[in-house]
Amino acid sequence: MKYIITSIQLNGLVNRNLLTNMLNFAKEQGVDKIFTFVQRGRYIEEEIIHPLIAQSNIETIHGEFKLNANLKLYDTRILPQQINPFTGMNRKLSRDYSYILPSPKIRYESIASNSKYPRALMSTGSLTQPNYKEHTAHGRKAVEQHQYGFVFVEVLNNQIFKAYQIESTNKGDFQHLTRKYHSGKIMDCQPEALVLGDWHTGDTDPWIRKESIKMISDLNPKRVVFHDLFNGHSINHHEKGLLLSELRNLRDSRIYLEDEIRKVYDELWFFAEKFKDTKFLVVRSNHDDFMEKYIQHKKWIDDPQNFLFTCRIVARILNEKKIPLEEALLLIGDLPTNVRFTQQDESYRVYGIELANHGHLGANGSKGSPNQFNSLNLKMITAHTHSPKLMENGMVVGTSTYLKLGYTHGPSSWLNAHGILYPNGKYGLLTIIK
């Protein structure tokens, strides 16, 4: 079964172009049902639902509706102008489901769980134009944050579903994967970028790697962005001095820096040669900086197996403008011409969206966090947390690793998820579920 879920405001005018495009999308995708939540309008007395809703065979939903054993639609009855539609919901809603919730804002949050996968909270976006009290500050903020869009859900079986949050422009045009819906017309359109979840060569899940290769092939993005391409298990300062960790790395032959760099080198060349027309961006990340910490703190002097190779790296990065990972890879051989490495604090923006911030560094020397970045007046697609998130001012991708690693215990919000950026400046998460 396939569904579209959106929301409307009472007495709100329908974005007619979005409705037309959405109905075309539904027809092309073979959508079985279209649902809409109904939210309050400007005044409590308003009660009119635009006649186009009924004419378009869109069903209104109140209360809750189960799509499969793991996903529910749930009407929270919050006011549409509420800044964060998820406030308090992670404590109120059942831990057994992921939820699609009503809001004219498009948000995603991964909720930690003891299950194989975390729960997800997703909000819908709106099909109607803003209908708020604009003479109040709260109403004016609501107008600024109003987003047009919907959630497209494919229920594969009673356990597994795929959900895509699709945001349109104010005119009602949108893109989903490689298909653009513009003024009632449907056309092919190449995505601007695919941002991969933290890669961590050596800990990458082989199935996720295979799915990612297929995704690049199918979507043909202009750019592919790598975060944490280098894992750093051979020199991880968090494990130095820990007997069991060091013995396990020795057992698994994960103690040689040069071997690890060679694996990263081979991985980079594999992608660059397989997708010759694609630009690859390697964002400087916190695991890349393991190498600089390893050198700065002179840990390599006590590692005879890495001493000579590290000496060669040191000679290349005395110039602080050099990028340690890039220089280490150049010791192995030449790098592909379609690969670019970004330096610390370098900016790389596409249609106003910052792609070169990994997410580990915050303002004024602090640690980075999605909440901190959300307060900046700059839209960014970051990584680092391994927990996907959609916010007002950006998006966080997930991870490409196994969801359980040696250092992760307890409830987890980690999820395999990439991000996609379109030519209209809109973006969305592509979660990957086995």
N, C-alpha and C positions, 0 to 999 in steps of 0.2 A: 504494500500500500504506500501511496505517496500523498503528502499533505502540504498545504501552504497554511501558515498561521500568521496573522497580522493583528493590528488593533486599530480601532477607530474611536473618535470622540463624539459624544452626543452633540448635535447641532454643528458638527464639523463638516466642511466642504471636502468632498473627495478629490484627491489629486487624480484627475481623469487620465492623464497620460500614464501615470504609474499603474492605474487600474487596467488600462488597455495593455500595457506591456506585461503586467503580471498575468493577465488572462492568456496572452499569447504564450508566455512562459509555461503556464499550467498545461496548455494544450500540447505544446512541444514535448514537455516532460512526462505527459501522461498522468497528471495529478488526479487523484481520486476525489479529494474533498478540499475545500477552502474554508477555513474557520477564521473568525475574527472575535477578539475580545472587545467589549464595549466599555469605554471609560467615560468618566464625567467630563462635561464641557466647561464653559466659562462660569456658568452659574448652576446652582443645585436644581433649579426649576427646569432646566433644559432636558428634553427627553426625546428629541427627534433623531432618528437614524436615517441617514441620507438614503433616498429610494434606490439609488444605484446599487446599494449593497444587496438588497433582496433581488433586484433585477439580474444581478450577476451570479445568482445561486451561491452566495456566500452565507454560510451558516454562522449565526452568533452563538457564542458559548459563554455559559455562566457556570460557576462552580468548578468542577474538575472533570477531565476526560483522559482516560488511559489510552495511549497509542500502542504500547507493548508493555512487557513486564518491567521495563527499566525507564520508561519515559511517560510523563504526564503533562497535560496542559492544566494549568491551575490559575484561576482568577483570584488574584490577591486583593482586588478592589482598592488598590492604592490610588491616590490622586495622580493624574498624569504628569503634573508638574513636579512630582517628587524627584529630587536630584539623583539619588541612588535607588533604583527600583528593587535592589536586593537587600536593603537594610533589614536586618533581623530575620530574613527568610531562611538562612542556613540553619538557624536554631528552631524555626517553627515547622518547616516542611519535613516530611518523612525522609529518613536516611536511605531508604530503599530505592529511591527514584532520582533521576534527573528531571528537571522541570523547564518548561517554556512558560514564561510569565509575561503579562501584559505591560507594555510601556512604550511611549513614543521615543524612547532612547534604545539604542542597540548596544547591549552589554553582554559580556560572557565572563563567568567566574568558575574556576575549578575548585571543588570542595573536597578536602582531604577525606579519604575513606580507607578502611581496612580491606576493602574488596580489591579485586584485580585492577579495576579502573576507578578513578575518582568520580564523584557525582558532578554534574554540570548544572549551572543556572544560566538560562539564556532568555533575553528579552527580545521583543518582536520588532520594534520600530512601528511606524504608523502609516496608514493608508489615507488619512485625512490631513487637511491643512491645520496649522496651529489654531486652537480655540481657547485662549487663556486670558486672564485679566491683565492686560498689558499696562495698566496704570500702576501696577505694583511691581516691585523689584523681583519678587519671586516669579511673577508671570513673564517678565521680560527675559529672565534667565531661562525659563522653560521654552520660550520661543527660540532662543539662541541654540538650545540643546536638542530641539525637535529634529528627529531623523525619520526620513521616509524609508520604509522597507518591510521585510517580512522574513520568516524562517521557512526554509524548504526542508522537509523531512522525508527521508526514504526509510521505511521500516522493512528491514531485510528478513527478519524473523522475530520470534517472540522475545529474543534477547538483544539483538543487535540493531542499531539504527544509525543513520548518517544524518546530521543536521548541518545546514548551511545558513548562516545569517547573511542576508543580502541587503545591502544598503543602496538606495537610489540617490540620484542627484535631486535637487529641489524641483527640477523639471519633470522628474519621474522616470528618467532613463537609468539603466543599470546593466551590469555585466555579471555573468555567472560562468566561471572557468573561461572557456574560449568563445562564448556566445554573448553578443551584445544586443540589448533590447532598447531600441532608440525610436521614439515617436511612432510606435506601432510597427516598426520594421525589425527584423531579426537578421543579424549579420555576424560573420566571424571576426574576432578581434584578439590579437595577441596580448597576453598579460605583460605588464611591465616588469614584474619581478616575482620570483618565488623565494621566500625566506625560509630556509630549512631550520627545523628545530635543532638545538645544540647537537653537533655531530659526534664529537669525542671519538676519533678514530682509535679503534682498539676496544671500545665499549659500545660501538654502534650495533644495534639489533639488526642482524642480517635480513630479516623479513622487512623491516622498515627501510633498510637500504634498497632492497629490491623494489618496494613500493615507491620509493622516492625517485628512483631511476625511471620507472614507468610514468610517474607523474610529470617529470621534466620532459619526457618524450611526448606525452599526450598534450601537455599544456603549451610546450614550446615558448617559455617565457624569454624575454629579452635578457634578463639577468637572473642569476641564482646566487643567493647570499649564504655563506657559511659562517656560523658562529661556533666557537670552540672546536675548530677543525682538529687542533692538537689537543690530546687528552692529558699528557704529562704524567702518566702512571709511572714512568721510569724514574722520575725525579720529584715526585709529589712530596712536598714538605710536610703535608698533613700526616704522612705515613712514616717519615724518617724517624728512626728510633723505636718504632713499634715492632716488636719481635715477630709476632704472628703475621702482621701485614708484610713485613720484609721477606719472611720465609715463603709466603704464598706468592709474592711477586717473583721470587727466585725460582720457585717450582714451575711457574707459568711463563718463565723467560720474559718477564716484563721489567727487567732492571737495566736494560741497555738503551741509552738515549739515542745512539746512532741508529739502532734497529727501529726504534719508534719513529724517528724522523723519516727513515726510508719508507715506512708504511704510509705515513702522511703524504710523502712525495708521490708514491705510487697511486694513492687514492686521488690526489689532485690531478695527476696526469690522466687517470682513467676518465674522470668526468670531462676534463678539458678536451680530450681527443674524441670522446663519444659525442659531445655536443659542441662542435667546433664553432658554430655560429652564436653561441651563448656566451655572455660575459659573466665571469665568476668573480665575486667579491668576497674576500676573506677578511672578516671584521676582527680587529684586535680584541681579544677576549681575556677573561681572567685566567683561563688555563694556559693561554699563551704566555702570560706573565709569570707562570711557574718557573719558566726558564730563566727569566731575569732575576727572580728571587733566589733561585738555585745558584746563580753566578754571584750575585751581590753578597749573599751570606756565606760564600766560600764553601758550600756544601760539597761541591764537586772534588775538592782537594782530598776528601776522605772516601771518594768513590773511584778506586783505580780503574774499574771497568768503563768509566765515562770520562776519565781525566783528559786523555789526549784529544778526544773529539770536542770536549768543552773548551779546551785551550784554543782550538781553531775558531770556535764561535766567539770567544772573548775578543780575539784580535779583530773580528769583523764588526763588533757592536760598540767599540769604544766611542764611535761617533753616535751620539744619542739620537740622531735622526734616523738611524737604521732600525729596521723592524726585526727583532730577534728571531722570530719564526721564519721569516723570509730568508734571512741570512743563513740560518741553519739548513734550510732546504737547498739553498744555492751551493752548499758544500757537497751535496749529493749530485747535483747536476743543474742544467738549465731549467727554467720554469716556463710554462706555457705562456704564449703572448696574450691569451684571452683571460688571464688571471690577474687580478689586482689586489694588493694587500693594503689595508688602511692602517694609518698610524694612530696612536693615542690622541684623542681630541680632534681628529680629522672629521670633517663633515662630508657626507655623500647623500644628497637629497634628490629624490625623483618625484616630480609633481608636488613638491613641498613636503614630502614625507622623508624624515631622516632615517637612513638605513645603516649608518656606520656606528651606531651606539650599541654596544653589547648589553649594557644594563647593569654592570657591576660598579660603575663609578657614578656617584651622585654629585650634587652641587657643593662647591666649596670644600672639596676633599672628603666628603662623606661617602658612605656606601650607598649605592643606587638602589632604588626600589620603585616598583610600578606606581605606587601612590605618589611618590615624589615627582616622577616624570609626568604624571597626569596633571599636576599643578602647573607645569610649564606651558607657556603659550607656543608650543611646538608639537606637532604630531610626529610620533616616532613608532617604528616597529623594532622592538628590542627582543632580547632572549634572556638567558642566564638563570632564571628561576625554575625552568623546566615545567612550569605550571601556566598553561595558556590563559590569556585574559584579554578582554576587549573593554576599553575604557573610553572616556570622553575624548581624550587627546592621545590616543594611540592603542597599540596592540602588543602583546607579549606572546611569542611563539613558545611551543613546548620543547620536547626533547626527541632526539632520534635514537637514544640509547635504550637498553633494556629498562623497564620501569622499576626494577629492583636491582640495585648494585650492592657491592659489599659494604658500603658506608650508609645505606639507607635502611632504616628500620622504622616501624610504627606506621600510623596512618600517613598516606601520601596523596598529594594533589598533582603529582607528575602525570603527564599525558603526552603521547606521541602526537604532535601537531605542528604543521607548517603554516606559513602565512602567505597570502597572495595579494599582490598590489595591482590595481587596474589603471588604465590610462586616464580615467576620470578622477583619480586621486582617492578612490574608495578602496577599502581593503577588507579582508575577512580571514577567518581561521579555517584550515583544512585539517580536521582531526582524523586520525587513522586508528581504526579499531579492528582487531583481528576477529 
